[in-house]
């Protein structure tokens, strides 16, 4: 499985987990000039912008460690575009959150 397939599988798993927790997935792979957001989910007054990091091993560290300050800045800018496009920036009742979901896919073959 290549890294693109791993990433797509991780995003699907993350979306399923969020839905099980009662979140509505508003958008997957939102793109604008500022960047990309993997998942945008809502529940009640919460609006969550979620970066999903999926790995098959921890060889290069935990998945969340790949969310650098530069990546965080691009996600915040993309979230601003999303809010502006949907006129949600005036919603005082909306609590905006930025999350990272780590997904580890560990298929251990021929273990016993």
DSSP file (Angstrom, degrees, kcal/mol; ACC not computed):
  #  RESIDUE AA STRUCTURE BP1 BP2  ACC     N-H-->O    O-->H-N    N-H-->O    O-->H-N    TCO  KAPPA ALPHA  PHI   PSI    X-CA   Y-CA   Z-CA
    1    1 A X              0   0    0      0, 0.0     2,-0.1     0, 0.0     0, 0.0   0.000 360.0 360.0 360.0 127.3    0.0    0.0    0.0
    2    2 A X     >  -     0   0    0      1,-0.1     4,-2.3     4,-0.0     5,-0.2  -0.302 360.0 -99.3 -82.9 173.1    1.5    3.4   -1.0
    3    3 A X  H  > S+     0   0    0      1,-0.2     4,-2.4     2,-0.2     5,-0.1   0.817 121.3  54.7 -65.7 -31.5    1.4    6.5    1.2
    4    4 A X  H  > S+     0   0    0      2,-0.2     4,-2.4     1,-0.2    -1,-0.2   0.928 110.5  46.0 -66.8 -43.6   -1.6    8.0   -0.7
    5    5 A X  H  > S+     0   0    0      2,-0.2     4,-2.4     1,-0.2    -2,-0.2   0.900 112.2  51.2 -64.6 -40.6   -3.7    4.9   -0.1
    6    6 A X  H  X S+     0   0    0     -4,-2.3     4,-2.5     1,-0.2    -2,-0.2   0.924 110.7  49.2 -61.1 -44.7   -2.6    4.8    3.5
    7    7 A X  H  X S+     0   0    0     -4,-2.4     4,-2.4     2,-0.2    -2,-0.2   0.911 111.3  48.0 -62.2 -43.9   -3.6    8.4    3.9
    8    8 A X  H  X S+     0   0    0     -4,-2.4     4,-2.2     2,-0.2    -1,-0.2   0.902 112.1  49.8 -64.1 -41.1   -7.0    7.9    2.3
    9    9 A X  H  X S+     0   0    0     -4,-2.4     4,-2.3     1,-0.2    -2,-0.2   0.916 111.0  49.9 -64.2 -42.2   -7.7    4.8    4.5
   10   10 A X  H  X S+     0   0    0     -4,-2.5     4,-2.6     1,-0.2    -2,-0.2   0.898 109.5  50.7 -62.5 -41.8   -6.7    6.8    7.6
   11   11 A X  H  X S+     0   0    0     -4,-2.4     4,-2.5     2,-0.2    -1,-0.2   0.889 110.2  50.2 -64.3 -38.8   -9.0    9.6    6.7
   12   12 A X  H  X S+     0   0    0     -4,-2.2     4,-2.2     2,-0.2    -2,-0.2   0.914 111.5  48.2 -65.0 -41.4  -11.9    7.2    6.2
   13   13 A X  H  X S+     0   0    0     -4,-2.3     4,-2.3     2,-0.2    -2,-0.2   0.912 112.1  49.5 -64.1 -42.3  -11.2    5.6    9.5
   14   14 A X  H  X S+     0   0    0     -4,-2.6     4,-2.4     2,-0.2    -2,-0.2   0.914 110.7  49.7 -63.8 -43.1  -11.1    9.0   11.2
   15   15 A X  H  X S+     0   0    0     -4,-2.5     4,-2.4     1,-0.2    -1,-0.2   0.905 110.6  50.4 -62.6 -41.3  -14.4   10.1    9.6
   16   16 A X  H  X S+     0   0    0     -4,-2.2     4,-2.1     2,-0.2    -1,-0.2   0.909 110.4  49.6 -63.9 -42.0  -16.0    6.9   10.7
   17   17 A X  H  X S+     0   0    0     -4,-2.3     4,-1.2     2,-0.2    -2,-0.2   0.910 110.8  49.5 -63.5 -42.8  -14.8    7.4   14.3
   18   18 A X  H  <>S+     0   0    0     -4,-2.4     5,-2.5     1,-0.2     3,-0.4   0.912 109.8  51.1 -63.0 -42.2  -16.1   11.0   14.4
   19   19 A X  H ><5S+     0   0    0     -4,-2.4     3,-1.6     1,-0.2    -1,-0.2   0.886 106.5  54.6 -63.0 -37.8  -19.5    9.9   13.1
   20   20 A X  H 3<5S+     0   0    0     -4,-2.1    -1,-0.2     1,-0.3    -2,-0.2   0.799 105.7  54.0 -64.6 -27.3  -19.6    7.2   15.8
   21   21 A X  T 3<5S-     0   0    0     -4,-1.2    -1,-0.3    -3,-0.4    -2,-0.2   0.362 129.0 -98.5 -87.7   4.9  -19.0   10.1   18.3
   22   22 A X  T < 5S+     0   0    0     -3,-1.6     2,-0.2     1,-0.3    -3,-0.2   0.547  76.8 139.4  94.2   7.8  -22.0   12.0   16.9
   23   23 A X      < -     0   0    0     -5,-2.5     2,-0.5    -6,-0.1    -1,-0.3  -0.584  47.0-136.5 -84.4 147.7  -20.2   14.4   14.6
   24   24 A X  E     -A   42   0A   0     18,-3.2    18,-2.4    -2,-0.2     2,-0.8  -0.911  17.8-132.1-100.2 127.2  -21.5   15.3   11.1
   25   25 A X  E     +A   41   0A   0     -2,-0.5    16,-0.3    16,-0.2     3,-0.1  -0.710  27.5 177.7 -80.3 114.2  -18.7   15.3    8.5
   26   26 A X  E     +     0   0A   0     14,-2.7     2,-0.3    -2,-0.8    15,-0.2   0.815  63.9   0.8 -86.4 -33.4  -19.3   18.5    6.6
   27   27 A X  E     -A   40   0A   0     13,-1.6    13,-2.3     3,-0.0     2,-0.4  -0.986  54.5-154.2-158.9 141.7  -16.3   18.3    4.2
   28   28 A X  E    S+A   39   0A   0     -2,-0.3    11,-0.2    11,-0.2    10,-0.2  -0.969  82.6   0.0-117.5 138.1  -13.5   15.9    3.3
   29   29 A X  E    S-     0   0A   0      9,-3.0     2,-0.3    -2,-0.4     9,-0.2   0.913  78.7-167.4  52.6  51.6  -10.3   17.2    1.7
   30   30 A X  E     -A   37   0A   0      7,-1.8     7,-2.4    -3,-0.2     2,-0.4  -0.531   7.1-169.5 -67.9 130.4  -11.4   20.8    1.6
   31   31 A X  E     +A   36   0A   0     -2,-0.3     2,-0.3     5,-0.2     5,-0.2  -0.968  17.4 151.1-127.6 142.4   -9.0   22.8   -0.6
   32   32 A X  E >   -A   35   0A   0      3,-2.3     3,-0.7    -2,-0.4    46,-0.1  -0.875  62.5 -79.9-149.7-177.5   -8.5   26.5   -1.2
   33   33 A X  T 3  S+     0   0    0     -2,-0.3     3,-0.1     1,-0.2    45,-0.1   0.781 126.5  53.7 -60.9 -26.0   -5.6   28.8   -2.2
   34   34 A X  T 3  S-     0   0    0      1,-0.2     2,-0.3    43,-0.1    -1,-0.2   0.755 120.1 -81.3 -83.0 -25.5   -4.3   28.7    1.4
   35   35 A X  E <   -A   32   0A   0     -3,-0.7    -3,-2.3    42,-0.1     2,-0.3  -0.996  49.7 -62.3 158.5-156.8   -4.1   25.0    1.8
   36   36 A X  E     -A   31   0A   0     -2,-0.3     2,-0.4    -5,-0.2    -5,-0.2  -0.959  22.5-158.7-133.5 147.6   -6.0   21.8    2.6
   37   37 A X  E     -A   30   0A   0     -7,-2.4    -7,-1.8    -2,-0.3    14,-0.1  -0.998  11.3-151.6-124.8 127.9   -8.0   20.5    5.5
   38   38 A X  E    S+     0   0A   0     -2,-0.4    -9,-3.0    12,-0.4     2,-0.4   0.951  76.9   5.8 -65.0 -51.7   -8.5   16.7    5.7
   39   39 A X  E     -AB  28  50A   0     11,-2.0    11,-3.1   -11,-0.2     2,-0.5  -0.993  54.1-165.8-137.4 141.3  -11.9   16.7    7.6
   40   40 A X  E     +AB  27  49A   0    -13,-2.3   -14,-2.7    -2,-0.4   -13,-1.6  -0.993  24.0 175.4-124.3 122.4  -14.3   19.4    8.7
   41   41 A X  E     -AB  25  48A   0      7,-2.4     7,-3.4    -2,-0.5     2,-0.4  -0.912  14.7-159.2-131.3 153.0  -16.8   18.1   11.3
   42   42 A X  E     +AB  24  47A   0    -18,-2.4   -18,-3.2    -2,-0.3     2,-0.3  -0.976  13.8 169.2-133.8 146.7  -19.6   19.6   13.3
   43   43 A X  E >   - B   0  46A   0      3,-1.9     3,-2.4    -2,-0.4     2,-0.2  -0.843  69.1 -45.6-154.7 115.5  -21.5   18.6   16.5
   44   44 A X  T 3  S-     0   0    0     -2,-0.3    -1,-0.1     1,-0.3    50,-0.0  -0.424 126.6 -17.1  59.8-126.7  -23.8   21.1   18.2
   45   45 A X  T 3  S+     0   0    0     -2,-0.2    50,-3.4    -3,-0.1     2,-0.4   0.361 115.8 105.4 -90.8   5.3  -21.9   24.4   18.4
   46   46 A X  E <   -Bc  43  95A   0     -3,-2.4    -3,-1.9    48,-0.2     2,-0.5  -0.722  45.9-174.3 -92.0 134.0  -18.6   22.8   17.7
   47   47 A X  E     -Bc  42  96A   0     48,-2.8    50,-2.6    -2,-0.4     2,-0.5  -0.988  12.7-164.3-124.0 119.2  -16.8   23.1   14.4
   48   48 A X  E     -Bc  41  97A   0     -7,-3.4    -7,-2.4    -2,-0.5     2,-0.6  -0.904  15.7-161.4-114.9 129.4  -13.7   21.0   14.1
   49   49 A X  E     -Bc  40  98A   0     48,-2.6    50,-2.6    -2,-0.5     2,-0.5  -0.941  26.0-164.6-103.5 118.1  -10.9   21.4   11.5
   50   50 A X  E     -Bc  39  99A   0    -11,-3.1   -11,-2.0    -2,-0.6     2,-0.6  -0.912  20.6-160.3-122.1 125.9   -9.1   18.1   11.6
   51   51 A X  E     - c   0 100A   0     48,-2.6    50,-2.5    -2,-0.5     2,-0.5  -0.895  18.2-154.5 -96.6 124.0   -5.7   17.1   10.2
   52   52 A X  E     - c   0 101A   0     -2,-0.6     2,-0.5    48,-0.2    50,-0.2  -0.887  10.1-172.0-104.8 126.2   -5.4   13.3    9.9
   53   53 A X  E     - c   0 102A   0     48,-2.7    50,-2.7    -2,-0.5     2,-0.4  -0.975   5.5-173.1-120.0 121.5   -2.0   11.7   10.0
   54   54 A X  E     + c   0 103A   0     -2,-0.5     2,-0.3    48,-0.2    50,-0.2  -0.929   5.6 174.6-118.4 136.1   -1.7    8.0    9.2
   55   55 A X  E     - c   0 104A   0     48,-2.4    50,-3.0    -2,-0.4     3,-0.1  -0.961  31.9-150.1-137.1 155.4    1.3    5.9    9.5
   56   56 A X  S    S+     0   0    0     -2,-0.3     2,-0.3    48,-0.2    51,-0.1   0.537  88.2   6.5 -98.3 -11.6    2.2    2.2    9.2
   57   57 A X        -     0   0    0      4,-0.1     3,-0.3    49,-0.1    -1,-0.2  -0.967  66.6-120.8-156.9 169.7    5.0    2.4   11.7
   58   58 A X  S >  S+     0   0    0     -2,-0.3     3,-2.2     1,-0.2     4,-0.0   0.094  71.8 121.3-101.8  22.5    6.5    4.8   14.2
   59   59 A X  T 3  S+     0   0    0      1,-0.3    -1,-0.2     2,-0.0     3,-0.1   0.847  83.3  35.4 -52.4 -38.4    9.9    4.6   12.5
   60   60 A X  T 3  S-     0   0    0      1,-0.4    -1,-0.3    -3,-0.3     2,-0.1   0.079 127.2 -91.1-106.4  22.5    9.8    8.3   11.9
   61   61 A X    <   -     0   0    0     -3,-2.2    -1,-0.4     3,-0.0    -4,-0.1  -0.352  68.7 -29.3  97.7-179.9    8.1    9.3   15.1
   62   62 A X    >   -     0   0    0      1,-0.1     3,-1.2    -2,-0.1     4,-0.3  -0.378  59.3-118.5 -69.6 149.4    4.5    9.7   16.0
   63   63 A X  G >  S+     0   0    0      1,-0.3     3,-1.9     2,-0.2     4,-0.2   0.874 111.4  60.5 -56.9 -39.2    2.1   10.9   13.3
   64   64 A X  G >  S+     0   0    0      1,-0.3     3,-1.7     2,-0.2    -1,-0.3   0.745  89.3  71.8 -64.1 -21.7    1.2   14.1   15.1
   65   65 A X  G <  S+     0   0    0     -3,-1.2    -1,-0.3     1,-0.3    -2,-0.2   0.674  86.3  66.6 -67.8 -15.0    4.9   15.2   15.0
   66   66 A X  G <  S+     0   0    0     -3,-1.9     2,-1.4    -4,-0.3    -1,-0.3   0.518  76.0  92.2 -82.2  -5.3    4.5   15.8   11.3
   67   67 A X    <   -     0   0    0     -3,-1.7    -1,-0.1    -4,-0.2    -3,-0.0  -0.691  67.3-174.3 -91.4  87.2    2.1   18.7   11.9
   68   68 A X     >  -     0   0    0     -2,-1.4     4,-2.6     1,-0.1     5,-0.2  -0.155  41.1-100.2 -76.9 171.6    4.6   21.5   12.0
   69   69 A X  H  > S+     0   0    0      1,-0.2     4,-2.1     2,-0.2     5,-0.1   0.877 125.9  52.7 -60.1 -38.2    4.1   25.1   12.8
   70   70 A X  H  > S+     0   0    0      2,-0.2     4,-2.0     1,-0.2    -1,-0.2   0.905 109.4  48.2 -64.9 -41.4    4.0   25.9    9.1
   71   71 A X  H  > S+     0   0    0      2,-0.2     4,-2.2     1,-0.2    -2,-0.2   0.905 110.5  52.1 -64.7 -41.7    1.3   23.2    8.5
   72   72 A X  H  X S+     0   0    0     -4,-2.6     4,-2.5     1,-0.2    -2,-0.2   0.900 108.2  51.4 -60.9 -41.6   -0.7   24.5   11.4
   73   73 A X  H  X S+     0   0    0     -4,-2.1     4,-2.3     1,-0.2    -1,-0.2   0.911 109.8  49.0 -63.1 -42.9   -0.6   28.0    9.9
   74   74 A X  H  X S+     0   0    0     -4,-2.0     4,-2.5     2,-0.2    -1,-0.2   0.883 110.6  51.0 -64.9 -37.8   -1.8   26.7    6.5
   75   75 A X  H  X S+     0   0    0     -4,-2.2     4,-2.6     2,-0.2    -2,-0.2   0.925 110.1  49.2 -65.5 -43.7   -4.7   24.8    8.2
   76   76 A X  H  X S+     0   0    0     -4,-2.5     4,-2.0     2,-0.2    -2,-0.2   0.908 112.5  48.1 -61.5 -41.4   -5.7   28.0   10.1
   77   77 A X  H  X S+     0   0    0     -4,-2.3     4,-1.9     2,-0.2    -2,-0.2   0.912 111.9  48.8 -65.6 -42.1   -5.6   30.0    6.8
   78   78 A X  H  X S+     0   0    0     -4,-2.5     4,-2.5   -44,-0.2    -2,-0.2   0.885 108.7  54.1 -64.4 -38.1   -7.6   27.3    5.0
   79   79 A X  H  X S+     0   0    0     -4,-2.6     4,-2.7     1,-0.2    -1,-0.2   0.894 105.9  53.3 -62.1 -39.7  -10.1   27.3    7.9
   80   80 A X  H  X S+     0   0    0     -4,-2.0     4,-2.4     2,-0.2    -1,-0.2   0.903 109.1  48.8 -60.7 -41.9  -10.5   31.1    7.5
   81   81 A X  H  X S+     0   0    0     -4,-1.9     4,-2.8     2,-0.2    -2,-0.2   0.926 111.1  50.1 -62.3 -44.7  -11.3   30.6    3.8
   82   82 A X  H  X S+     0   0    0     -4,-2.5     4,-1.7     1,-0.2     6,-0.2   0.933 112.7  46.2 -59.5 -47.3  -13.8   27.9    4.6
   83   83 A X  H  <>S+     0   0    0     -4,-2.7     5,-2.4     1,-0.2     6,-0.8   0.901 113.8  48.4 -64.1 -41.2  -15.6   30.1    7.2
   84   84 A X  H ><5S+     0   0    0     -4,-2.4     3,-1.0     1,-0.2    -2,-0.2   0.915 109.5  52.1 -66.8 -42.8  -15.6   33.1    4.8
   85   85 A X  H 3<5S+     0   0    0     -4,-2.8    -1,-0.2     1,-0.2    -2,-0.2   0.858 117.8  38.4 -60.0 -35.2  -17.0   31.1    1.9
   86   86 A X  T 3<5S-     0   0    0     -4,-1.7    -1,-0.2    -5,-0.2    -2,-0.2   0.311 107.1-123.1-101.9   7.8  -19.8   29.8    4.1
   87   87 A X  T < 5S+     0   0    0     -3,-1.0     3,-0.5    -4,-0.4    -3,-0.2   0.808  71.9 130.9  56.8  32.1  -20.4   33.1    6.0
   88   88 A X    > < +     0   0    0     -5,-2.4     3,-1.8    -6,-0.2    -4,-0.2   0.526  42.4  88.8 -92.1  -5.4  -19.8   31.3    9.2
   89   89 A X  T 3  S+     0   0    0     -6,-0.8    -1,-0.2     1,-0.3    -5,-0.1   0.680  84.9  56.0 -67.7 -14.4  -17.3   33.8   10.6
   90   90 A X  T 3  S+     0   0    0     -3,-0.5     2,-1.2    -7,-0.2    -1,-0.3   0.425  77.1 110.4 -93.4   0.9  -20.2   35.8   12.1
   91   91 A X    X   -     0   0    0     -3,-1.8     3,-1.1     1,-0.2    -3,-0.0  -0.639  42.1-179.4 -81.8  99.3  -21.5   32.9   14.1
   92   92 A X  T 3  S+     0   0    0     -2,-1.2    -1,-0.2     1,-0.2    -3,-0.0   0.720  78.2  61.0 -71.9 -19.8  -20.7   33.8   17.7
   93   93 A X  T 3  S+     0   0    0     -3,-0.1     2,-0.5     2,-0.1    -1,-0.2   0.515  83.5  98.8 -84.3  -4.9  -22.2   30.6   19.0
   94   94 A X    <   -     0   0    0     -3,-1.1     2,-0.6    -6,-0.2   -48,-0.2  -0.729  60.5-154.1 -90.7 126.9  -19.7   28.4   17.1
   95   95 A X  E     -c   46   0A   0    -50,-3.4   -48,-2.8    -2,-0.5     2,-0.4  -0.885  15.3-150.3 -97.2 119.1  -16.7   27.1   19.0
   96   96 A X  E     -c   47   0A   0     -2,-0.6     2,-0.3   -50,-0.2   -48,-0.2  -0.764  17.0-178.1 -97.2 133.4  -13.9   26.5   16.5
   97   97 A X  E     -c   48   0A   0    -50,-2.6   -48,-2.6    -2,-0.4     2,-0.5  -0.947  20.0-150.1-129.6 148.8  -11.4   23.7   17.2
   98   98 A X  E     +c   49   0A   0     -2,-0.3     2,-0.3   -50,-0.2   -48,-0.2  -0.984  27.8 178.6-119.0 120.4   -8.3   22.5   15.5
   99   99 A X  E     -c   50   0A   0    -50,-2.6   -48,-2.6    -2,-0.5     2,-0.4  -0.820  24.2-151.0-122.3 157.1   -7.5   18.8   16.0
  100  100 A X  E     -c   51   0A   0     -2,-0.3     2,-0.5   -50,-0.2   -48,-0.2  -1.000  12.5-161.6-123.1 129.8   -5.0   16.2   14.9
  101  101 A X  E     -c   52   0A   0    -50,-2.5   -48,-2.7    -2,-0.4     2,-0.5  -0.959   6.8-153.1-112.1 124.8   -6.1   12.6   14.6
  102  102 A X  E     -c   53   0A   0     -2,-0.5     2,-0.5   -50,-0.2   -48,-0.2  -0.827  10.6-172.1 -95.8 131.0   -3.4   10.0   14.6
  103  103 A X  E     -c   54   0A   0    -50,-2.7   -48,-2.4    -2,-0.5     2,-0.6  -0.989   3.9-166.0-124.0 123.6   -4.1    6.7   12.9
  104  104 A X  E     -c   55   0A   0     -2,-0.5     2,-0.7   -50,-0.2   -48,-0.2  -0.946   0.9-167.4-110.3 120.4   -1.7    3.8   13.1
  105  105 A X        +     0   0    0    -50,-3.0     2,-0.6    -2,-0.6    -2,-0.0  -0.926  12.3 175.2-106.4 111.4   -2.2    1.0   10.7
  106  106 A X        +     0   0    0     -2,-0.7     2,-0.9     2,-0.1   -49,-0.1  -0.841   7.5 179.4-124.5  93.2   -0.1   -1.9   11.8
  107  107 A X        -     0   0    0     -2,-0.6     2,-0.8   -51,-0.1    -2,-0.1  -0.832  11.0-164.3 -96.4 106.3   -0.5   -5.1    9.8
  108  108 A X        -     0   0    0     -2,-0.9     3,-0.5     2,-0.0     2,-0.2  -0.819  10.8-158.7 -96.1 110.4    1.8   -7.7   11.3
  109  109 A X        +     0   0    0     -2,-0.8    -2,-0.0     1,-0.2     0, 0.0  -0.607  64.2   3.9 -92.4 148.1    2.2  -10.5    8.8
  110  110 A X  S    S+     0   0    0     -2,-0.2    -1,-0.2     1,-0.1    -2,-0.0   0.853  75.0 150.9  51.6  43.9    3.3  -14.1    9.6
  111  111 A X              0   0    0     -3,-0.5    -1,-0.1     1,-0.1    -2,-0.1   0.850 360.0 360.0 -75.2 -35.2    3.4  -13.4   13.3
  112  112 A X              0   0    0      0, 0.0    -1,-0.1     0, 0.0    -3,-0.0   0.295 360.0 360.0-147.7 360.0    2.6  -17.0   14.3
